[in-house]
Amino acid sequence: MRKVKVGFVGLGQRGCGHGLSNSDGLMGNVLNNPEAEVVAICDQYEERLDFAEKLILSKGAPAPFKTTDYNELIKGGVDAVIVSTGWSMHVAVALACMKAGVTVAIEVGGTHSIEDCWKLVDCYEQTQTPFMFLENCCYYKDELLATSLVRNGVLGDVSFCQGYYCHDLREEIAGGIDTHHYRLNEYMNHNCENYPTHELGPIAKILNVNSGNRFTKLVSMSSKAQGMKQYIAKTDKYKDRLGNVDFKQGDVTTTMIQCENGETIFLKLDTTLPRLYERGVTVSGTKGFYCQTTQAVVLEDIDHENTSYKQVFNSADNYKDYLPDDWRTITEEQIKAGHGGMDYIMLKHFIRCVKEGRPMPIDVYDAVSWMSVTALSEQSIKMGSMPVECPDFTRGKYKNRKTIDVLDLPVIK
Ligand SMILES: NC(=O)c1ccc[n+]([C@@H]2O[C@H](COP(=O)([O-])OP(=O)(O)OC[C@H]3O[C@@H](n4cnc5c(N)ncnc54)[C@H](O)[C@@H]3O)[C@@H](O)[C@H]2O)c1
């Protein structure tokens, strides 16, 4: 069986679990996949190359080609490149891969440049090199359950969706002074919805964005920025080095997006205040409502007089038949392989798409329409929260494109 030869650019936390005690990152999933092998690795730091090489050797695989220059890696006989650098390098590496005819998959994150989005679209259209956006939350069971409930008509016609990226990242951001983590510079220099795609990706799929629908307008607002300053002031290891920094990024950024077919979307970024992780996806339709946080499905015939909200917590469990096969057959080991199983499922399907030459389920048009929310929200905030137009990166093709769900969803009679 011919294995897909994979190269990695970016060997930090996400790439190979560098600096983490509980994860081998994306690379761990590829190393455990019998249909793939890691043949080349790239990072700007030699020490991270050595770390990733050790991980590869520990799985009994041959030593990879190592380089600090991603152009060398692309030339080195790889079938596909996974890009897990910080956000600012995703586009440059993706363009280089597509120009060389090498399939590329980029990690998630926003972009500050609409021009870069057009570069990705133009390069893809000129080269037709397969491009994938690794939005793993599109593969998670909750988001897929919500999608399946919509596709099967259980929630009726959808009017509104909401989602969050709530994650207390104060230590990761401040720690960037020692780990070189890209978030530190981002939070010092920008104020925007900097990480929209975990929640927006699944929502955009649900609403058929780029397939008969599109984002038309966006407005964003940020709160004051005080979480990082106060965290650093009471943290001995950072206060001398970062105490004088004025972070630009507001603590909570809220964004509203309007769609051509009349739906609205609410996004919240909340990463510099104490709180628990939450994506909080909700879908509101004419026949029902889904809420990820409470794991609730509420249908239109609910007895309002005699039902309290707490009684419907976890009612989503009653809809397991709506889940795709991958989630009904997942093993404990696969769940442990990263982010509750979604990394395993996403990479398994990505490798299959490369191997069988199938279309990528999250393509360049999806990627740029989701990533561009960062640049557009930055513009909106700079203009005192004025609305800004969302570009149509498909140049009109969205009207006739068919939705590709990331996995086959069951049809329930
Ligand atoms: N999907 C998820 O669940 C998830 C989770 C965490 C991170 N991420 C994404 O993964 C990406 C990386 O995040 P991270 O936390 O691992 O960051 P990190 O800083 O730990 O790792 C990034 C690595 O890229 C390397 N790098 C940067 N520029 C490079 C270049 N020009 N050439 C070679 N190497 C270069 C850095 O040296 C670093 O080792 C980001 O896009 C992030 O949004 C996704």
The ligand as an SDF file (V2000), in Angstrom:
LIG
                    3D

 44 48  0  0  0  0  0  0  0  0999 V2000
   -6.9490   23.4230   15.4390 N   0  0  0  0  0  0  0  0  0  0  0  0
   -6.6080   23.4880   16.7090 C   0  0  0  0  0  0  0  0  0  0  0  0
   -7.2700   22.9330   17.5690 O   0  0  0  0  0  0  0  0  0  0  0  0
   -5.3700   24.2500   17.0660 C   0  0  0  0  0  0  0  0  0  0  0  0
   -4.8410   24.2050   18.3530 C   0  0  0  0  0  0  0  0  0  0  0  0
   -3.6870   24.9180   18.6250 C   0  0  0  0  0  0  0  0  0  0  0  0
   -3.0780   25.6700   17.6230 C   0  0  0  0  0  0  0  0  0  0  0  0
   -3.6240   25.6920   16.3860 N   0  0  0  0  0  0  0  0  0  0  0  0
   -3.0120   26.4520   15.2920 C   0  0  0  0  0  0  0  0  0  0  0  0
   -1.7460   25.8780   15.0140 O   0  0  0  0  0  0  0  0  0  0  0  0
   -0.8330   26.8880   14.5820 C   0  0  0  0  0  0  0  0  0  0  0  0
    0.4160   26.8520   15.4460 C   0  0  0  0  0  0  0  0  0  0  0  0
    0.0910   27.1180   16.7830 O   0  0  0  0  0  0  0  0  0  0  0  0
    1.0920   26.6960   17.9730 P   0  0  0  0  0  0  0  0  0  0  0  0
    0.3870   26.9680   19.2410 O   0  0  0  0  0  0  0  0  0  0  0  0
    1.6290   25.3520   17.6980 O   0  0  0  0  0  0  0  0  0  0  0  0
    2.2670   27.7650   17.7730 O   0  0  0  0  0  0  0  0  0  0  0  0
    3.8080   27.5870   18.1660 P   0  0  0  0  0  0  0  0  0  0  0  0
    4.3910   28.9560   18.2410 O   0  0  0  0  0  0  0  0  0  0  0  0
    3.9380   26.6780   19.3460 O   0  0  0  0  0  0  0  0  0  0  0  0
    4.4060   26.8310   16.8920 O   0  0  0  0  0  0  0  0  0  0  0  0
    4.5920   27.4460   15.6570 C   0  0  0  0  0  0  0  0  0  0  0  0
    5.9120   26.9430   15.1010 C   0  0  0  0  0  0  0  0  0  0  0  0
    6.0770   27.4530   13.7700 O   0  0  0  0  0  0  0  0  0  0  0  0
    7.4570   27.7480   13.5920 C   0  0  0  0  0  0  0  0  0  0  0  0
    7.6290   28.7040   12.5030 N   0  0  0  0  0  0  0  0  0  0  0  0
    7.2010   29.9850   12.4350 C   0  0  0  0  0  0  0  0  0  0  0  0
    7.5960   30.5500   11.2630 N   0  0  0  0  0  0  0  0  0  0  0  0
    8.2620   29.5940   10.5810 C   0  0  0  0  0  0  0  0  0  0  0  0
    8.9170   29.5720    9.3140 C   0  0  0  0  0  0  0  0  0  0  0  0
    8.9590   30.6380    8.5110 N   0  0  0  0  0  0  0  0  0  0  0  0
    9.5140   28.4310    8.9260 N   0  0  0  0  0  0  0  0  0  0  0  0
    9.5010   27.3340    9.7260 C   0  0  0  0  0  0  0  0  0  0  0  0
    8.9040   27.3050   10.9460 N   0  0  0  0  0  0  0  0  0  0  0  0
    8.2840   28.4230   11.3700 C   0  0  0  0  0  0  0  0  0  0  0  0
    7.8720   28.3220   14.9460 C   0  0  0  0  0  0  0  0  0  0  0  0
    9.2630   28.2910   15.1160 O   0  0  0  0  0  0  0  0  0  0  0  0
    7.1290   27.4080   15.9070 C   0  0  0  0  0  0  0  0  0  0  0  0
    7.9090   26.2980   16.2900 O   0  0  0  0  0  0  0  0  0  0  0  0
   -1.6070   28.1950   14.6430 C   0  0  0  0  0  0  0  0  0  0  0  0
   -2.1380   28.4700   13.3920 O   0  0  0  0  0  0  0  0  0  0  0  0
   -2.7420   27.8950   15.6130 C   0  0  0  0  0  0  0  0  0  0  0  0
   -3.8610   28.7040   15.4080 O   0  0  0  0  0  0  0  0  0  0  0  0
   -4.7500   24.9920   16.0910 C   0  0  0  0  0  0  0  0  0  0  0  0
  1  2  1  0
  2  3  2  0
  2  4  1  0
  4  5  1  0
  4 44  2  0
  5  6  2  0
  6  7  1  0
  7  8  2  0
  8  9  1  0
  8 44  1  0
  9 10  1  0
  9 42  1  0
 10 11  1  0
 11 12  1  0
 11 40  1  0
 12 13  1  0
 13 14  1  0
 14 15  2  0
 14 16  1  0
 14 17  1  0
 17 18  1  0
 18 19  2  0
 18 20  1  0
 18 21  1  0
 21 22  1  0
 22 23  1  0
 23 24  1  0
 23 38  1  0
 24 25  1  0
 25 26  1  0
 25 36  1  0
 26 27  1  0
 26 35  1  0
 27 28  2  0
 28 29  1  0
 29 30  1  0
 29 35  2  0
 30 31  1  0
 30 32  2  0
 32 33  1  0
 33 34  2  0
 34 35  1  0
 36 37  1  0
 36 38  1  0
 38 39  1  0
 40 41  1  0
 40 42  1  0
 42 43  1  0
M  CHG  2   8   1  16  -1
M  END
$$$$
